[in-house]
Structure formats: structure tokens, C-alpha cells
Amino acid sequence: MKKIILAVAVILLVSGFVRGQDSVKVIFDKLWVTKDKTERRALKEKIIEMSPDSEYGLLCRSMLKETDSTEQIDLCTQAIEIRNDFWEAYLQRGLVYGKEFEDYARALEDLNKTIEINPNSTEAYESRGTLYSIGFKEYQKAVTDYTKAIELDSNNAELYIGRGVVFAVHLKDYNRALSDFSKAIGLEPDSTTAYNYRAYVYSGCLKKYLKATKDYTRVIELDTNDTDAYFNRGKAYLDWGQYYERALADFNKVIELDSNYAFAHYNRSITYYHMSDYQKALSDLNKACLLRPNDAGVYYGFGLMNKYLGYYSVAIKEFSRAIEIDSNMIKAYFQRGWMRNKCKDYKGAIADFTRVIESEPENGDAYYERSKAYKFLNNETKAKGDKEKAEKLGYFDLDKLLDTNIEDE
């Protein structure tokens, strides 16, 4: 009789344990499809409370923000040792390797294993796509993985945004990028991220400023305190070249929200320049310089301001300072070369324009400006060669310009 009772007790104990594990699995499965951060946190804590040393508990412990990165790896590894087909643990460990340690090789190994175990894991394809893009610069592979993820979850706006970024930033395929960002907006009409990226393509890549400003306006409607949206819309108005008052209003709003927003001061200075308010332009440049004393762009701005005010020697010093900070700022070489021509430093001008041409061999303006320098040094052969090259690149009316003294320009 005692043996029977003991056997029943063991059966009940085992079945209770199994039911407990089943309930943990149910909660874990719910966690994996839940997007709300607060709810996810609560589910993780519940699993840890119920079964801290099970594979589920170990993984949830690794997913808590306060867990040290090295410990996250260890916890995931322990979970995998308990169950070697636990794809969620491989996925989490791969993410930690990639994001926290930038160990892209190990991250890829874990993500490959995740997909091997679960070839229908949207998260794995998305994560590997990001890894291919950021870690390995293999953009076509990134697109392939994002596309596979979209096939598995075609209503996930984030996947279209991710693929759109690869198209826009890395592959320069702006039409496909716009298609993806528009699809994301269709799925999530309040996605500020999708609007921002689409506006970036319209403004920064395609120069379609009207469409860009409309998208940035939509972002502002969704978040009236978004300083970046005001700044980007202001920059689009500024680059458009005909709505300086609107650009000024947006930069003013940015500075009202954040007085230390250096790029707003810098771009407001350019706006003031175009509005012929030079004192305010210089004031904003000084503020930008205080906020970002090692920013080449600020000194480039000082150079432009002094150039247009006629302080040529000062402008050359500012452009030189910009180049000291960023030796690859090609536009600073061009401007300094132009100023050196003005100041009759023709050899210096030739050196600067040669640097521009080395970086931008299709820059007709640089060939034209260098041809002027050669002409003033009486090197007619090189002047003629640069003139002809400039003409081939689309720089017109050179005969008239080459026969004009620099002082008369």
C-alpha cells in the first residue's frame, strides 16, 4: 500500500512539474510575439520567478536590460546546453555578440544556427540582414535576408524600413527605397521613422524638396517637440533656395527647444547670410563653434562668410583650419583654391584644385579654376588642357571667362 501511495505521489510530482514547464512554455511563447515593452518585461519576470534555471528562465534573465553583456552570453550558452535546439537562445546570443561586442563572425554563426533550426524565424532573417549590412557591408545579402523576412511577415513595417535603408544609403536605389518606406507608412501611418527616411531620400538624394517638407511636416504633426524634424524641414527649405523665411522659422524653433543644437545654429547662420543679415550669421557661427570647436563644417562656414564679406586672407585661414580637422573635406579645398586664385597664389590654387580633381575627376568647375591658375602662370599648354577637359564635362563659355582678369570677377 505504501508503495502504491509513493508511486502516486511521484506521478503527481512529475506531472505537476511537467504542467509547470508547460505553463512556462505558454508564457514564453506569448513573450515572443508580444511587442509592448512593459508587457514583455512583466512576462520575462514571471518566467524567471516560475523557473529561473530552466532554459526559458536563463534566456529571460539574459534578455533583461540590467544584465551585463558577458553574463548575457553565459546565460544563453547555459540555455543552449540544456537544449541544443533552442533557437531563441542562439538568436539572443547572436544579437549580443553583434551589438555589444561587435564580434560579427560569432554573431553570424549563431544567426545561421538559428535559421538552420527554425527557417521560419522572421527575427533571425531580419537580424542577419542587419548584420550583413552593418557588420560585413554585404548589402545584397542584407536585401536578400530582409526580403525573406518580408515573405514571412509581409505586414511588418520595420522590415520594409530596414530594407529601404539598405536601398537608400548603401545601394543608392532610391526608387526601391521610396517604395519600401511608402509601404511601411501604409502599414503604420503614424511611423515617424518611415516618414523621416522617405523625406531623407526626397531631400538629400533626389532634391524633391516639396515632398520632403510634406513628410517632415507630418512628423511634426505626430510629435510637435521633435527637434530633428524641425531641423530637417528647415534644412530642406534652405537647400531649396527660395524659402529662407520658412527655414529661419524652423531653425528658430529648434533652438527654442534646444539652445545647444549646434547644427541649427550653423544652418541658421547660412540662412541669415542668404537674407543678408551678416552680423546674425556670424553670431550663430560663433555659437556653433563654441558648441562644436572641432567641427570642420563650422570653420568651413566661417570661410564662406569671410569670403563673401571680402576678407579673403581670413577666409583662406578658415578653410585651412577646416582641412586640418578633416583632410577629406573636398569642398574646403575647392573654396581655398578659389580664394588663392583671388589672392594671386596660383601655385597654391593649383595644388588645391588638383586635390579636388583627384577626389572628383568629373568636377568641371575644378578643371576650369585650375585652368585659370595655369593661365596666370603663363602655362598655356596646361591651361588649354584643363579648359578642354572642363568643356567636355559641361562647363561652358570658358573663352570669355578665361580672358577675364580675376580682379574683375
N, C-alpha and C positions, 0 to 999 in steps of 0.2 A: 504493500500500500504506500509506504514511504517513497519507494522508488517511482511509483506512478505520479505521486504528488510532485516529486523533484523533477521528473521529466516534463510534466505540465508547466511547472514554473520556468524551466529552461526555455520551453517553446514560447511561453508568453513573453519572456525577456527578450528572446531573439526577434520575435515578431514585432515587439514594441520598438526594438532598435531599428528594424527594417522600416517600420512605419515612420519612425523619426527621420531616418535618412530620406525616405520618400518625400516627406513634408519639406525637408531642407532642399531637396532637388526641385520641388514645385516652386518654392520661393526663389531659388536660384534662376530657374527658367524665366520667372516673372521679372527678375532683376535685369536679365539680359535683353529684354525687349522694352524696358521702361526708360524713357528719356528725361523725365523730370528729375533734376539733381537732388532735390530734397527727398523725394520718394526713393531714389536709388540709394541714398545714404542710409535711410531707415531700413531698407531691405538688407543691405550689407551688414549692418549692426545686428539685425535679427538673426541672420545666418551665423554670424560669429558667436552670438550668445548661445544658439542652439547646438552648434557643432564646430567649435573653434579649431580643432585639429583634423577635421576631415578635409578632403581635397577642396570642398566648397568653402569651408571656413578659412583655410590657408589662402586661397585665391582672393577672397573678400578682404582679408587682412592686408594683402599686398596692394589692393586697389584703393585703400584709404589714403587721402592726401598727406596725412601726417606721418605715414610710413616712410622711413629712409629708403633711398633708391637701392642701395645694396641689399637691404632687407627685403625689398620687393622681389628682387631677383631670387634670393634664397627661398622665400615663401613659395614662389611659383615653381621652383625646382622641386621643393618638397611635395607640392601637389602633384607634379608630374611623376614623381617616384611612386606615389600612391596609385596613380592611374596613368599609364603611359599614353593613353589615347585621349587625354583631357585637353582638347584643342583650345579651349578658352584660356588655359594656363599658358600654353605656347604663345597664344596671341598676346596676352598681357605681358609676358616676359619679352617678347619681341618689341613691343611698344616701349618698354622701359629701356632696353638696350639702345633703341634708336633715338628716343627723345632725351633721355637723361645722360647716357654715356657716349652717344654718337658712335656706337660700335655697330656700324651698318652691316658688317658681314654677319655677325651673330643675329642681328635683328632679322636679316633676310632669311637666315637658316630657320629661325623659329616661325616666321610667317609662311615660309614654304611648307614646313611641317604642319602648320595649321590647315593650310589648303589641302594638303595630302590627306589629312584625317577628315576634314569637312570641306569638300569642294564647293559647298553652297554657302560659305560664310561671306556675307557681304562685307563685314568689318575687315576680314583678312585681305580681301582684294583691295578695298579702299586704303588700308594701311600700307600694303605693299606698293600700291600706286604712288602714295605719298613718299615712301622710302625710295623708290626708283627715281622720283623727281628731285627730291631734296638731297638724298644721300649719294646717289650714283650718277645723277644728271642724265639718266637714260629715259628721255621724255616719251619716246614712242612706246616703250614698255609701260610707262606710267599710264598713258592713254589706254592701252590695252586692258590694264587692270581696272581702271575706272569704268571702262565700257562694260567689262564683265560684271562689275558690281552693280551697274545700272540695269543690266539684264536681269539680275537677281532681285533688284528693288527699284523699279522704274519710277516710283513716286517719292524718292528720297532726294530732296532739293540739294542737300550738301554734296551729293555725288556729282551732280551737274556743275556745281560751283567749283569743286576740286578739279574736274576735268577741264572746265573753262579756264581756270588759272593756268594750267599747263599749256593750253592752246594759245592764250593771250601773251603770257610772259615769256615762255620759252620757245614755242614753235612759231610765234607770230602769225598764227592762223586766226585772224580776227573775226572772220565770218562765223567759224565754228564756235569761237569763244562767245560771241554775241548770242548765238543760238542756245548755247548751254545756259548762259546767265538768264536769258529770257525764259527758258524752260523752268529754271529754278524759281523765278518770280511768279510764273504761272502756278507753280505748286505751292509756293509760300509768298503771297502778295505783300506780306509785311517783312520780308527778308531784307534788312538794310545791307547785309553783306553782298547779296546779289546785285542790288541797285548800285552799290559803290563800285563793284568790279565792272559792271556794264558801263557805268559813267566813265571809269578809268579808260576803257577801250575807246569809247566815243571821243573823249577829250584828248588823252595822251597819245593815242595811236592813230586815230582816224581824223582828228581835228574837226569832229562834228560837235561843235560846242553847244548848239541849241539843245540837242538831245542829251548831252552831258548835264547841262544845267537843269533840265527837267528831272533827270534821275536824282541829282543831288537835292533838288527841292523836295522830292518825295522822301528822301532820307530825313531831311529836316522836319517834314510833317510828322514822321514817325518818332523823331527824337529831337525836340526843339533845343536841346543843350549839347548837341553833337558838334563839338568844335571842329573836328576834321571835315565834316560835311560842309560847314560854312566856309572853311578854308578852301576846300577843293572846288566848291562852286565859285568862290572869289577868284581862284586861280584860273578857272575856265573862262570867266568873264575877262580877266586880264589878258590871257592868251588870245582870246577872240579879237582883242584890239579895238573894240568900239563901245564897250560898256564899262568904262572906268569908274563911273559913279556907283554902279552896282557892285563892282569889285571892291571898291572902298568900303561900302556898307557892310559887305561880308567880312572883310578883314577887321573892320571896327568891332563887329560882333564877336569875332574870335578873341580879340584882345580884351574885350569886355568880360568874356567868360574865363579867359586865361591870359593874364597880362605878361606871362613869361613864354608865350608861344613864339619862339624866335622866328620861325618861317613866316608867320603872319606879319611881324614887323618888317621882315626883309621884303616880302612881296607888296606890303603896303607902301614901302619906300619906292618901289618901282612904279606903283600906281600913282603916287604923288609926283614922281618925275614926269610921267606922261601927262599929268594935269598941270605941269609947270610950277608946282609948289616945291621948289628945290630945298628950302630950309627944312620943311617937314620930312622930305625924303631923306636928307642927311641925318636928321634926328632919329628916324626909325632905323637907319643903317647902324648908327651908333648903339642903339638899344640892342639890335640883333648881334652886334659884335660883342657886347657885354655878356649876352646870354650864350653865345657860341664863339668864343675867342679863337678857336682853332678850325673854324669852318671856312673852307676855301671860297665857298659861294658868297660869303659876306664880303670878303676882300675883292672878289670879282665885281660885286655890286658897287663898292667904293670906287673901283677902277672906272666902271661905266659912268658913274656920277661925275667924277672929275674929268673924264673925257668930254662929256657933253657940256660941262661948265668951262672947258677950255684950259684946265690945269693939266697939261699933258705930261709933264715930268712926274707929277704926283700920281697920275693915272698909271704910268709905267711901273712905279714902285708898288702900287696896289696889285696890279696884275702879276708882278713878280712874286709878291707875297702869296697870292693865291696859288701860283705854280709851285712855290716852296712847300706848301701844305699838300697839294695834290698835283703831282707831276704829270698826271694823265688828263688834266683839265684842258682839253684841246682848244676850247673857245677862248681861254685866257691867253694862250699862245697867239691865237689869231688877233685878238684885240691888242696885245702888246706889240705884235708885229706892225699892226696898223699905226699905232702911236709912234713906233720907232721910225716908220716912214715919215710921219709928220715932223719928227724931230731931227730928220736927216741922218739917223743912224741906220744906214741902208744895209750894212753887213749884219747888224743885229736883227733887222727886219727879215732878211733872207733866211737867217737861222730859224726864226720863229715860224715863218711860213713853210719852210722845209719840214719842220716838225709836224705842222698841221697836215701837210700832204702825205707824210709817212703814215699818219694815222687814218687820214681820209683822202685816199687817192682820187676820189671823184669830186673833190671840193674845187669847183671852178673859181670861186672867189679868191682862194688862197693862191692859185696859179696867177690870177690877174694881179693881185697885190705884189707877189714876188716879181712879176714881170716889170712892174713899176720900179722896184728897187734896183733890179738889174739895169734898167734903162738909165737911171740916175748915176749908176756906176760905169756907164758907157759900155756895158757888156751887151751889145746889140744882139749877139747870137742867142744868148740865153734868154734875153728879154723876148725875142721873137718866138723862141720855142715855147715859153710859158704862155705867151699871148695866143698862139695857135692851139695849145692844149686847152686853155680856158674857153676858147671859142667852140671847140669840139664838145666841151662839157656844158655848153649852153650859155656862156657869158657873152653878151652881145655889146655892140657899139664900143668896141675896145679901141679902135683907132683914135676916136675923139678923146677918150679918156686918157690914153697913153700920151697924147700930145699936150696934156694939161698939166701945169705945174701943181705940185702938191699944195703949195701955199694958196692956190686959187680955189681949191675944192671947198 
